[in-house]
Amino acid sequence: MKKTVFSLCFATTIALAMTDSFAQKGKPLYTFPIGVESYTYRASFPKSVVATLDTIKALGITDMEGGAPKGMTGAEFKKLCDERGIKISATGSGYEQIVKDPMDAVNKAKELGASFVMVAWIPHQKGNFSLDNAKKAVEDFNRVGKVLKENGLTFCYHNHGYEFHPYEDGTLYDYIVKNTNPAYVSFEMDILWAQHGGADPVALLKKYGNRYKLMHLKDLKKGVKGDLTGGTPPENDVTLGDGQVNIPEIIRLAKKAGVKHYYIEDESNKEYEQMPKSIAYLKSLKE
């Protein structure tokens, strides 16, 4: 892993130099701490947690969405992150787990020092997300979100694309947003999965504004036509700015809406190559 960290540091230097080549006049558009969704390094954490966190630190990342790796407590993982100046602002929970025991999710989040807990998948038959699925999710999210709020945390639902099945004059995603209590339920927009599911992330931000508290920054390969499965091959996850998602406009609207944390999530198998370039791209954006 030492060689990997060295390579990453070298790649970071190159990427930062690339930022100058992107330079434009004006104030920086992206003004938030660089964040990462820990799933980006899913192949590295099992090999060495310490080396992976060193890699993340070398990129200048100071914000993370994630949980303790297998075999490590939340407190142990938080300590390693704290030592490297990385704050765990959000963590995830499985739908079944948080519905069964929301206080367990509360305790795990607090152990990590997280303020947000997100759920990224609603159980359903693949390719057939239904109104009944959405109604059950609304009921569960309102109940769970209330428990989290009473314990000083914010619950967020993370879209995955399948929610954009047509329903009445909109989609089942619209149904979920409109029927969840804003006092208890907020949202994390995954911009790739919104685009892949046939939605327009820009239009969603304009429509639902401050319901969004978190965001996954990802880009979908140009020419890829999405669907409602909530899945796409890893090669379709490309460096920010190289794909079909309108990232500059999304960030402008997200800032206006009050999104609190932005996490780069790279689901490709080329994260060591793409992450430095994605960071350089964000830093290059100007108002």
Secondary structure as GFF3:
##gff-version 3
##sequence-region A 1 287
A	DSSP	alpha_helix	2	22	.	.	.	ID=ss1
A	DSSP	beta_strand	35	37	.	.	.	ID=ss2
A	DSSP	three_ten_helix	38	41	.	.	.	ID=ss3
A	DSSP	alpha_helix	49	58	.	.	.	ID=ss4
A	DSSP	beta_strand	63	65	.	.	.	ID=ss5
A	DSSP	alpha_helix	74	83	.	.	.	ID=ss6
A	DSSP	beta_strand	87	92	.	.	.	ID=ss7
A	DSSP	alpha_helix	95	100	.	.	.	ID=ss8
A	DSSP	alpha_helix	102	112	.	.	.	ID=ss9
A	DSSP	beta_strand	116	119	.	.	.	ID=ss10
A	DSSP	alpha_helix	131	150	.	.	.	ID=ss11
A	DSSP	beta_strand	154	158	.	.	.	ID=ss12
A	DSSP	three_ten_helix	162	164	.	.	.	ID=ss13
A	DSSP	beta_strand	166	167	.	.	.	ID=ss14
A	DSSP	beta_strand	170	171	.	.	.	ID=ss15
A	DSSP	alpha_helix	172	179	.	.	.	ID=ss16
A	DSSP	beta_strand	185	190	.	.	.	ID=ss17
A	DSSP	alpha_helix	191	196	.	.	.	ID=ss18
A	DSSP	alpha_helix	201	208	.	.	.	ID=ss19
A	DSSP	three_ten_helix	209	211	.	.	.	ID=ss20
A	DSSP	beta_strand	212	217	.	.	.	ID=ss21
A	DSSP	beta_strand	219	220	.	.	.	ID=ss22
A	DSSP	three_ten_helix	234	236	.	.	.	ID=ss23
A	DSSP	beta_strand	237	238	.	.	.	ID=ss24
A	DSSP	alpha_helix	247	257	.	.	.	ID=ss25
A	DSSP	beta_strand	261	264	.	.	.	ID=ss26
A	DSSP	alpha_helix	271	284	.	.	.	ID=ss27
###
